[in-house]
Amino acid sequence: MTTRKILVNTGGGDAPGLNAVIRAVTLSAVNLGWEVWGIREGYRGILAPDEFPNGGLVQLTKDAVRGITHRGGTILGTTNRGNPLKYPVQNEAGEWVEVDRCGELTAFFKEHDFDTLVAIGGDGSLSIANDIGLQSGINVIGVPKTIDNDLEGTIATFGFDTAIDFATECIDRLHTTAASHNRIMVVEVMGRYAGWIALFAGLAGTADAILIPEIPFDINKVVDKCTDRVANGRNFSIVVVGEGAKPIGGEISIIGKTIGQAERIGGMGQQVAHSLGELTGQETRCVVLGHLLRGGSPTTRDRMLSLRFGTAAVRAIAEGKRNVMVALQPPEISYIPLNEIAGKMKRVPLDGDAIKTARSMGICLGD
Ligand code: F6P
């Protein structure tokens, strides 16, 4: 039996199912006689170990991962600010600058005999992991995570099912309060530049209009939809807005951008609600589901996907695969070269079945 030492980390925004992946990787690797170590908060456990009172690395034993399959979040912690290739540090003048600290990671992997990193992350984290693999020589096995479902090469990422399940329940709940008050309720959901969450939850939750980043919208189309409903005796409307949606000729609503971090998106729901209130004369409210979509216990489907991904990652290592991402390509879990997906985004196809479903049912998509 080959004894190996592998590392696991979780990067970017958390998603329900991360702990199930950590458990699946750990159990299947330990059952092969391997040592498994988790890095705390992305790569910060290696690059800033002093910030962790119990050490920047934690050994993942069977005991350490007991009873975590159903738990949201990540026992390792995560960050979307710790890109080792663009690590934010303050220079002598007090300005924040980005520096490449990959050399330190390479030295660490060599010194401690780590040969493989299982990187659990979304598009940003897997791109970073791919670059680290290329520069350091460590083998990287990627596991696709994100509630946004916007990763190329896999039909689904874990976290998405839990997010849409919760969003759908929220939209269901908004119907009664909207009807009771004769209101338009606007629901903003996460998703970055892709409209998967908005479209799926909007369809399942019976929204009247769904605005997604892939289809720039004309607010007058949404106004027409809401006023038609009133004319037809329907006194309320539900409008779901993907956070990355934008009006025709307009821009995505950005909250801010700090060094070493992706731009923060948000605010479009409120803008749409304001315009609808003005243009229809109907009382309008906005609800932002935001980080609630990332919380809670993973659904059965997400747990299954996470466990399948985690064990497949270990099988990939055992079979000698290098620099691949595990992917759901039904009915199988397959492997796809990391460099084929790095930096690519999977957006909602405009000729796809979900869009056709929405159009056939008369849901307004803002165009
Ligand atoms: O990528 C997942 C995601 O949830 C996006 O949908 C959202 O824009 C982003 O994370 C928000 O991340 P945070 O607020 O943690 O920086």
Residues whose N, C-alpha, C, O or C-beta is under 5 A from the ligand:
A	BS01	F6P	G13 D148 M190 G191 R192 I265
